[in-house]
Amino acid sequence: MSSVPILETVDIHAAYGRIEVLRGVDLKVPRGAVVALLGPNGAGKSTLLKVISGQMAQTSGDVHLGGVHVTGAKAADLARLGLTTIPEGRSVFPNLTVEENLLLMSYAGVSADAVFDTAYAYFPRLHERRFQLAGTMSGGEQQMLAMARALASDPALLLLDELSMGLAPLIVDELYQSVAKIAESGVSILVVEQFARTALKVADYAAVMTGGKVVATGEPDEIGAIMADVILGGAA
């Protein structure tokens, strides 16, 4: 396995206007690993994902993707390098059916059959709902669809932002079982999460952000032991 991480951020600073939100973030995602990025609201986790995915410019610092310096690269260029983001809030088209949502992903040169096969292998429930309008499905099913659409692009690195937001714990557990399966296929994953204990169950490594910096990194049991209940959010 290559020792070059799939993702590395070095001393990332970023601001909204005069308010500095990221204050020197160093983070690594090893190839083939699941890394959980944890921390309280306002810690800068989602801002960091925006910088990594090219949606926001940092004020200083560097981003490396697979050893390639990609600081300042546009989101479309990063996508071509294998980076795919599932943003907070489930990015599906509510007025299209499940199959129509998936078909949109075939424009990138992947056959429709391959898109469907991947989606339904990971998420059999989507096959049951394939002719249903996405907007009429449950929040958990919409999140499955968002994940299935992301997988259609055959990503090398998947960024997941608040996978569990607004969902019942049982559904969150089910989604994280899918995250583990996706990781087993060789996709590297960085997941920002508020349900810390759930994310730690499937993570290989974890990092804790607070005040715009990464303040601790380690294996899940180490991080679980040092995190305060307030950061864990009381989520079982």
C-alpha positions in Angstrom: 0.0 0.0 0.0 1.3 3.5 -0.9 2.5 5.5 2.1 1.3 8.7 0.4 -2.1 9.6 1.9 -5.1 10.0 -0.4 -5.6 13.4 1.3 -3.4 15.7 3.2 -4.1 19.2 4.4 -1.2 21.3 5.7 -1.7 24.4 7.9 -5.1 25.4 6.3 -6.5 28.7 7.3 -9.8 30.0 6.0 -12.2 32.9 6.9 -15.6 34.2 6.3 -14.9 37.9 5.9 -12.8 38.9 8.9 -13.8 35.9 10.9 -11.1 33.2 10.8 -12.8 29.8 10.9 -9.9 27.5 10.2 -6.7 28.2 12.1 -4.0 25.9 10.8 -5.7 22.5 10.1 -3.4 19.5 9.5 -5.2 16.3 8.6 -4.3 13.1 6.7 -6.6 10.4 5.2 -4.6 7.2 4.5 -5.5 5.3 1.3 -8.4 2.9 1.8 -9.2 4.2 5.3 -12.3 5.7 6.9 -11.4 8.8 8.9 -14.1 10.3 11.2 -13.8 14.1 11.7 -15.6 14.9 15.0 -16.2 18.0 17.1 -18.8 20.4 18.3 -20.9 22.7 16.0 -18.9 25.7 14.9 -15.6 23.8 15.1 -14.9 24.3 11.4 -15.5 20.8 10.1 -17.9 21.6 7.3 -15.7 24.6 6.3 -12.7 22.3 6.0 -14.7 20.0 3.6 -15.6 23.0 1.5 -11.9 23.9 1.2 -10.9 20.3 0.4 -13.6 20.0 -2.3 -12.8 23.3 -4.0 -16.0 25.1 -2.9 -14.2 27.6 -0.8 -10.7 29.2 -1.1 -8.4 29.0 1.9 -6.5 32.1 2.9 -3.3 30.0 3.3 -2.1 26.4 3.5 -2.0 23.5 1.1 -4.2 20.6 0.0 -2.7 17.4 -1.5 -4.8 14.8 -3.2 -3.0 11.5 -3.8 0.3 13.3 -3.5 -0.8 15.9 -6.1 -0.8 19.6 -5.0 -4.4 20.7 -5.7 -4.5 24.0 -3.8 -6.9 26.3 -5.6 -8.2 23.6 -7.9 -11.9 23.9 -9.0 -14.5 21.4 -7.8 -14.9 19.9 -11.3 -11.1 19.3 -11.6 -11.0 17.6 -8.2 -13.9 15.4 -9.3 -11.9 14.3 -12.2 -9.1 13.3 -9.8 -11.6 11.1 -7.9 -12.9 13.3 -5.2 -16.7 13.2 -4.6 -18.6 15.1 -1.9 -22.0 14.3 -0.4 -23.0 17.6 1.2 -25.0 18.1 4.3 -28.7 18.0 3.5 -29.0 15.2 0.9 -28.4 16.3 -2.6 -31.2 14.6 -4.6 -33.7 15.9 -7.1 -37.0 15.5 -5.3 -39.2 15.7 -8.4 -37.4 12.9 -10.2 -37.7 9.2 -9.5 -34.9 7.2 -8.0 -34.0 5.7 -11.4 -34.0 9.2 -13.0 -31.8 10.5 -10.2 -29.4 7.7 -10.9 -29.5 8.1 -14.6 -28.2 11.6 -14.3 -25.0 10.1 -13.2 -24.5 8.1 -16.4 -23.6 11.3 -18.3 -20.0 10.9 -17.1 -19.5 8.0 -19.4 -20.6 5.2 -17.0 -23.3 3.0 -18.5 -26.8 3.2 -16.9 -26.7 -0.5 -16.1 -23.4 -0.1 -14.2 -24.9 2.9 -12.2 -28.0 0.8 -11.4 -26.0 -2.3 -10.5 -23.8 -0.4 -8.1 -26.6 1.5 -6.5 -28.8 -1.5 -5.9 -26.0 -3.8 -4.7 -25.2 -1.3 -1.9 -28.8 -0.2 -1.3 -31.4 -2.9 -2.1 -34.2 -0.6 -0.8 -33.6 1.8 -3.7 -34.4 -1.0 -6.1 -37.8 -1.4 -4.3 -38.3 2.4 -4.6 -36.9 2.8 -8.1 -40.0 4.3 -9.6 -40.8 6.5 -6.6 -40.3 10.3 -6.6 -37.2 10.9 -4.5 -38.9 13.7 -2.6 -41.5 11.3 -1.3 -39.0 9.0 0.3 -37.9 9.0 3.9 -34.8 11.0 4.9 -32.8 7.9 5.3 -33.8 6.6 1.8 -32.9 10.0 0.3 -29.5 9.8 2.0 -29.0 6.3 0.5 -29.8 7.7 -2.9 -27.3 10.6 -2.4 -24.7 8.0 -1.5 -25.6 5.8 -4.5 -25.3 8.7 -6.9 -21.9 9.6 -5.5 -20.7 6.0 -5.9 -21.7 6.1 -9.6 -18.7 8.3 -10.2 -16.3 5.6 -8.9 -14.6 7.9 -6.4 -11.2 7.4 -4.9 -12.1 9.7 -2.0 -15.6 10.2 -0.6 -16.4 13.2 1.6 -19.5 12.8 3.7 -20.9 15.8 5.6 -23.2 15.0 8.5 -24.5 11.8 7.2 -26.8 11.4 10.2 -28.4 14.8 10.2 -32.1 14.6 11.1 -32.2 10.8 11.0 -33.2 8.2 13.6 -30.3 6.3 15.2 -31.4 3.0 13.7 -31.3 4.5 10.2 -27.9 6.0 11.0 -26.5 2.6 12.0 -27.8 1.1 8.7 -26.1 3.9 6.7 -22.9 3.4 8.5 -23.0 -0.3 7.7 -23.1 0.8 4.1 -20.1 3.2 4.7 -18.1 0.2 6.0 -19.0 -1.8 2.8 -18.0 1.1 0.6 -14.7 1.3 2.4 -14.1 -2.4 1.9 -14.3 -1.9 -1.8 -11.2 0.4 -1.6 -12.8 3.8 -1.4 -11.2 6.2 1.1 -13.7 8.1 3.2 -13.6 11.2 5.3 -16.8 11.6 7.3 -17.8 14.7 9.3 -20.2 13.5 12.0 -22.2 14.5 15.0 -23.1 10.9 16.0 -19.6 10.4 17.1 -19.9 6.9 18.6 -21.6 5.6 15.5 -18.9 7.0 13.2 -16.2 5.6 15.5 -17.6 2.1 15.1 -16.6 2.0 11.4 -13.7 4.4 11.4 -10.0 3.3 11.1 -8.9 6.7 12.5 -10.5 9.7 14.0 -9.7 13.4 14.4 -11.2 15.9 16.7 -11.7 19.6 15.7 -12.4 22.5 18.0 -11.9 26.2 17.6 -10.8 25.8 13.9 -8.0 23.3 14.6 -7.5 19.6 14.8 -6.7 19.0 18.5 -6.4 15.2 18.6 -6.0 12.3 16.2 -5.8 8.6 16.8 -7.5 5.3 16.6 -11.2 5.2 17.5 -10.8 3.8 20.9 -8.2 6.4 21.8 -10.4 9.2 20.5 -13.5 7.8 22.2 -11.7 7.7 25.5 -10.5 11.3 25.4 -13.6 13.0 24.0 -16.0 14.8 26.4 -19.6 13.8 26.4 -20.5 17.3 25.1 -18.5 16.6 21.9 -20.0 13.1 21.6 -23.4 14.8 21.7 -24.7 12.0 23.9 -25.3 9.9 20.7 -25.1 6.2 21.4 
